[in-house]
Amino acid sequence: NFLMRVALIAAEPKETAHLSERCVKLLDKALAIWPNAVLKFQYFEKVIEKSDNHAANLYTGLDIINTLLDRNMLKSLAPNHSAVNQLLSTCLPCDNPKVMDALCRMVSKYLEVPKPEENKESIAQFMGWLKALIAKGLKNVAEPQTGRVERASIHNAERILLALAAKRPEMVDEYAQQLVKVVHKFSREHCQQTASRGRQTADAAQDTEGQECTTRVLVMGMQLLAPRLNVLGEHRKTFLLSISILVDRSVHIERSSDSQVLSEVATMVGEWVADPNSGLKIQEKTNFVHKMMTFEHGRNSGPYTIFLQMVYDLISNPNPPEPELVLKVQRACMIGLRCRD
């Protein structure tokens, strides 16, 4: 309890940050010796409650919880679960990458708890809090103007879903409608930002932080939805339209150093084209391939290289799962002959 308290006290001032880290390490060693120690979280909860703008405190709090989970001490956390809930709520609008990495580690550790049947109630309670947190974060997509806090909340909700996706894919399905809205909104914003950035002079002030956040939110939304195309239902059309808009409008305006979105699109469409069970019809696959031929004229060779590899893999397969598709993409194959590589 003393080590937890000192770790939180020393976390904020830069000159004592090393002491905070040392306290957490000592806590880990102490728990190895006294695994049945009774832990009190009153001070922990009080500090976290007032840590909205104090990333160091949030990170230390997450580090403490992760240390307890590493020591299989979920039962010790159970009586103090309100402290964990407080920690989750305070982290949602935080835009510190280090804090979010620690939070996602905590989510993963809860999913990997040994003997989950013995901790069924605690895990169910934690998952319920996560669902409420994700819903609260994604709700911000409906706001007409998304400021820094709203963007951070959407971003962090997606980060949590990515941490859950491998073992709890059904949770992604629960938020499919909101995620489609996120991709639709941020794909338009991305195109607008890249277009305006192209018109700016070299010395003009640029909101690079906001643009980077838009890119991350958009890419994570696509990563979450791409494998779930078969279960999107009525929202499938909107999602595919958003991807189509990105291909149509972004290729000529993205800077050579900023092709992350188009590279993600190229990779995603490549996986859809290669998989006969992806949920994409042959005509839809053909349309995407033909649209992506414009990558040849893009400022960055990355997306074009991914596109050419996709076409090559499709054409060179001696036993293609969809022969009709191979016949329809012959034009795309021919432009590869112009490639210097």
Secondary structure, DSSP 8 states (H G I E B T S, - for coil): -HHHHHHHHHHSSGGGHHHHHHHHHHHHHHHHH-TT-----HHHHHHHHT-TT-HHHHHHHHHHHHHHHHTT-HHHHGGGHHHHHHHHHHHTT---HHHHHHHHHHHHHHHT-SSGGGGHHHHHHHHHHHHHHHHHHHGGGGSSS--HHHHHHHHHHHHHHHHHHTT-HHHHHHTHHHHHHHHHHHHHHHHHHHHHHHHS-TTS---HHHHHHHHHHHHHHHHHHGGGGGG-GGGHHHHHHHHHHHHHHHTTTS-TT--HHHHHHHHHHHHHHH-TTSS--HHHHHHHHHHGGGGGGSS-HHHHHHHHHHHHHHHH-SS-S-HHHHHHTHHHHHHGGG---
